[in-house]
Amino acid sequence: EIVLTQSPGTLSLSPGESVTLSCRASQTVSTNYLAWYQQTPGQAPRLLIYDASRRATGIPDRFSGSGSGTDFTLTISRLEPEDFAVYFCQQYATSLTFGQGTKVEIK
Amino acid sequence: EVQLVESGGGLVKPGGSLRLSCAATGFTFNSYHMTWVRQAPGKGLEWVSSISSSGSYIFYVDSVKGRFTTSRDNAENFLHLQMDSLTAEDTGLYFCTRARGYVSGPQPIFYFDHWGRGALVTVSS
């Protein structure tokens, strides 16, 4: 099983700032089969990025994904109030596993 | 508009059973693989089970194998999760999701582009 470790656990930021979230895999995620989701309190997760860097339909271009192998990142430029949420990564190269999440909170 | 609406959650005693359903609208249901993902209170996400578009291939996380059964009704556009021998560790919010990707031999290669709001399952005496 591929274990995904997200860091940091929590980030405190202000609107307008930019942030980069990390997702590290315990082994290579082949074909860059990695997705990112956003979850706000009381809501279902929303797909942001798939195949490591492809934005899902309707996702603003301030969200971008990159990485390969075992190291992946999600960058949010110019945080909007609605971006304060928990972000999960998920790999789908070998079985299906999620990271434990990174919370982006308002400073 | 794609909509996934779960039902059937509730409180059940350890060892009991529950059946979740997910009504799918706004897309051609029989063309898409489907998946259940759960979230324990205050915790992260865990893949539970997937079923291929035709229902020919079904996959489970090890912790539910032999206890949970996933099925689909492509005529009525429903996804189901029959949960037996429930334990406290099965407590959580169960999301119905539409999966994108493909089946590769013995495993699903899926990410999830649409999610329902979830059905709460509480296993407690």
Chai-1 contact restraints between the chains, C-beta under 6 A:
chainA,res_idxA,chainB,res_idxB,connection_type,confidence,min_distance_angstrom,max_distance_angstrom,comment,restraint_id
A,A35,B,Y111,contact,1.0,0.0,6.0,A-B,restraint_1
A,A44,B,F95,contact,1.0,0.0,6.0,A-B,restraint_2
A,A44,B,W115,contact,1.0,0.0,6.0,A-B,restraint_3
A,A44,B,R117,contact,1.0,0.0,6.0,A-B,restraint_4
A,P45,B,W115,contact,1.0,0.0,6.0,A-B,restraint_5
A,L47,B,D113,contact,1.0,0.0,6.0,A-B,restraint_6
A,Y50,B,Y111,contact,1.0,0.0,6.0,A-B,restraint_7
A,F88,B,L45,contact,1.0,0.0,6.0,A-B,restraint_8
A,Y92,B,I109,contact,1.0,0.0,6.0,A-B,restraint_9
A,Y92,B,F110,contact,1.0,0.0,6.0,A-B,restraint_10
A,Y92,B,Y111,contact,1.0,0.0,6.0,A-B,restraint_11
A,S95,B,Q107,contact,1.0,0.0,6.0,A-B,restraint_12
A,L96,B,W47,contact,1.0,0.0,6.0,A-B,restraint_13
A,F98,B,G44,contact,1.0,0.0,6.0,A-B,restraint_14
A,F98,B,L45,contact,1.0,0.0,6.0,A-B,restraint_15
A,Q100,B,G44,contact,1.0,0.0,6.0,A-B,restraint_16
A,G101,B,G44,contact,1.0,0.0,6.0,A-B,restraint_17
